[in-house]
Amino acid sequence: MSLCAGTEATATVAYYNTGSRGWVNGRQGETAYLGTWNPQPGQDRASNLGGNGIAGSPNTGWPQFNRIAVQPAPYVGPGQVAWFQFRVRAPLSPGRYTLALRPLVEGATWMEDYGVFWYVTVLNSDGTPPVAPFTFGAGPKVVGTEVPSGTYRTRAGSSACYWQRLSGFGGTFDEIIANNNTDYPEVVTIAPTDRGFDSTRCAIWTNDLSAITPGPSAPFGGGTYIVGTDISAGTWRALASSGCYWARLSGFSGRGIDEIIANDNTDNGALVTISGTDKGFTSTRCGVWTKVG
C-alpha cells in the first residue's frame, strides 16, 4: 500500500488451515495469531508500522507490540480460511517499509513460514513516490560503476557479516581502507575515492536510511544506528553482559578512532548520554538499550 506520512490503513491477510487441528480463539495453546518475523522487524520485535504503544511501537490496536492480529473467528477448522486484519500507520519519513509476519499458535508453535511481507510505501509531501533505493548484495563491487559512493546500511543483522572498503583489488592488507565483522545491522559510508567495496554473509545493502527502529525513543539492541533517525539524543542504559562494547560516532567510514567520539568496554552495565550532534551509535554484546533521560 502507498500512504501519506502519518496516515493509517487496514491490511488483510488470509491464511488457510492445512493442519488436522482447529484454531480456537481465547484458548491458550490453540489460538492463532500473526507475529512479527524476520528479517524486518525480526522475530517478536516491535515494528515502526504498528503495535499497541508498548516497546516504542505506534498504537494501532494490535493485540501486542509483537502480535499483529488474532484470528477473527471463534473457531477455524482444518480446511477453513482465517481472514486476519490489522491497522498500519505510515512513519513520518518517506520511504519503503517492510513488515514481515508469520502465523503462530500462541504458547504452542510457530506455523509454516511462506515468506509473507507487507510493504508500505510512504509518499513524499507532494504525493509522489520516493525514489527507489539502490541495493546490492555480497561480493566485490567497483565503486563508481557498480556501486555509487554514499552511505549504506543493512536493515537487518546477519551472522558473521564481513565488509571492507578497498583502495584496490590486489588482495593485500594494504588495500583495506576500513573493515568490520558484525552480527548486527551496520552502516557504512563509501567514499568517492574508494576503488571498491566487498562484503560476505551480510544482509542486503541499501541507501534507504530510513529508521529501522519502531521510534527514536524505542529500545534497541546491538548494531550501528543513526542518531536522529533510529535513536534520539538523550541518556540510554544497557544492563550489559560480559564483553559489552559501545561507541558514539561522528561518521560511518569505519576508520575506527578517527570517528569515535567516546567509547567503553564494560561487564557491569552501561549508561551513555548520546548528543544531538552525534552521527551514530554502535554497540555489541550489550543487550537492549533503554532510554532513561
N, C-alpha and C positions, 0 to 999 in steps of 0.2 A: 504494500500500500504506500501511497505518497501522501504526506501530511504536511501542513504548515507547522512551524515550531510551536510547541506547547499545546497543540490540539490533541483530542483523543478520538479513537475509533474502536469498533468491536471486531475482533478476529474470530473466525470459526474454523475448527479443525475436526474432521470426522475420523474416528478410529473404529475398526471392525474387530470384534472379539473372535479371534480364531481359536481360542482355547476351549477347554472342556468344562470350565467353571464360570459361573456368572460373577459380575461385579455388583456388590451390594452397598448402596450409599449409606454412610453412617455407621458401618460396622468395621471395627479395627481389623486390619489384615485382609479386608475384602473390598475396600473402596478404591476405585480407580481415580487417579489424579494425573495431571500433566506437571512434570517437574522441569526446572531449568537444567540444561545439559551442556555438553562440550560441543564446540570449543568456546562459544561465547553465549552466556557469561561464565559457563563452567558448571559442573555438577553441583547442585544445591547452592549455587551462588546467587546473589542479588543481581537484578537486571536494571539498566537505566531506562527500560521501556515500560516497566510496570512493577507492581508489587502491592504491599499493604502498608507502606510507610515505615517499615522496620528495616534496619540494616542499610539505611540510606536510599532505599527504593522509593519511587513515587507511589502514592496511594491511588491505585486504580481498581481496587476492590478484589484483588487476588486473595485466595484463602490464606496464603502465607507469602513471605517475600520470595521464597523459592518454590512455591506451588502455584502454578499458573492458573489452573482451573480444576474443578472437581466434576465428576460425572453428573450430568443434569438429571438423569432419570433415577428413580429408586433402585431399579434393577436393570442390568444389561446382560442378557444371557448369551451363551455361545451362539455364534452366527448372527448376532444383532450388532447394530451400529450405535455408537455414542457420539453425539454432536457437542463437543466441548466449545464453550465460548468464553472469551476473556477480553478485557479492555487493555489497550496500549496507549501510552502517551508519548508524543514526539518530543525528544530532547530539544533544547533551545538552539543548538548549533546545527546548521545544515550538514548533511552527510547521509551515508547509508549505514543503518544499524541492524544488527542481527540478534535474533532471539532463537536459540536452539532449544528444542523441547523434546521430552521423552516421556511416554506413559509409564506409570508405576502403580502397583497396588501398595498403598501406604502400610508400612510395617511388615511387608512380606517380600516383595521383589520388584526390581525394575523390569519392565517388559522389553520386547524386541526393539532395537534402535534401527529405524529405517532412514535415519538422517533427515529429520524434519526440521526445517528452519523457517522462521517468519522474518521477512525483510521489511524494514520501514525506511523509506526514503524521506528525509526531512528537506523540504524545498527551501530555496533561497527566499528572501523577503519579497522579491518581485514575482514569486510563483514559479520560477524556472527551476529545473532540477540541478543539483550541484554537479560539477564536472566529475566524471567517473575517476576514481583514484587509480594511480599507477601501481601495479602489483608485480612481484616477481618471486620466484622460488629459489631452490638450492642451486649450487654450482657457481663457477666463476663467471663474472659479468664484467664487460668493458664499460667503464664509466664514460658517459657522454654519447655513446651509441646504443648500448643495450640497456643501460640504466642511467637516467638523468641524475645529476647531483642533487642533493637536498636531504631532508630529514625523513627517515622512515621508521616504522615501528612494526613489531609483531604484536597483533592484537590478542594473542593468547600465548601461554608458555608452552614449551615443548622440551622433553627430556634431552639433556646433553647437547643443546644448541651451541654451535660454534660459528663465529663470524670473524672476518678480518678485512680491514681496509688495506689496499695494496698500492705500492708505487711501481710495481712491475709484476711480470708473470714468470720470473726465473725460478721461483720456488725457494728462495733463500730467506733466512730470517731478517736480513737487512731490508727486505722489501715489505715487511709488515709495518704499516704505519700505526695501526691500533688493532686490538683483537679482544675477544672475551668469550668465556664459556658461561652458559647460564641455563637454568631450567625454567626461567620466568619470562614474562613479557619484557621486551627490550626496545630501546630507542637508540638509533644511530644516525649521525649526520655524516653523509658522504660529501667530501669537498670536491669542487670542480677540478682541483689539481690532482686528485686521486686517479691512478691509472685503472684500478679495478676494485671489485668487491666480491668476496667469496663467502659462502655460508653452507653449512651442512646440518641436518637434523633440526632446522629451525622452522617455525610456522611461517606462513606466507608473509613476506614483507610488503608494506603498503605505505604510501604517503598520505593516507587518511589518518590524520592526527586527532580526530575527534575522541571524546572520552571513552575509556574502557571500564570506568567505574560507574556505579549507579548514580553517583553525585559527588561533588567535590568534598563533601564532609563525610562521605560513607567510609566505613572501614575498608582497608585494602591489605593485600598480602605482599609477598616478595615480588621483586622485579623493578623495572625502571618506569617512573611515572612523570607526567608533565605537570608542573605546578601551574595552577590557574585553569587547567583543563580537567585533568584526572583528580587532582587533590588540591585543596586550598591551603593558603598560608595559615599558620597557627601552630599550636603545640600538639604533638602526637605522641602517644605512648604505645610501646610494644612490650608484652610480657615475654621477653626474649628467652629463647632456648640456647643451648650451647653453640657457640660459634657465630652468634649474630653479628652481622656487619651492615652498617648503613653509611650513606654519604649524601650530603647536599651538593648539588651540581650547578655549575654556571653554563653548561652546554652539554652536548651529546656526541662529541667527537670520539669519545673512548680513550682519550690521551691521558687518562689517569690523573696524576697530581695537577696537571695544567688546569683542570676544570673542577677539582674538588675544593669546595668552599670549607667544608668541615666533614669529619668522619670519625668513626669509632668502631672498635670491636668489643663486644661485651657478652658475658654469660648471665648477667643479672638484671635484665630488663633495661629498656631504653626510653628516654624522654627527650624529644627533639623539637625545637622550635624552627619551623620552616618559614623563611622570609618570602614576602611577596615578590622580591627581586630574583629569587632563585629560579632557575630554568627547570630543574628536575630534582628528583629524589630517587635513590636506589637503595635496596636492601636485599639481604639474603639470609635465610635461616633465622629470621626474627619473629616469625609468626605473623599475627594480624596486628596492624596499626589502627588505633582508635583515637579520634580527636578528643582532646580534653581541655582545649582552650584556644 
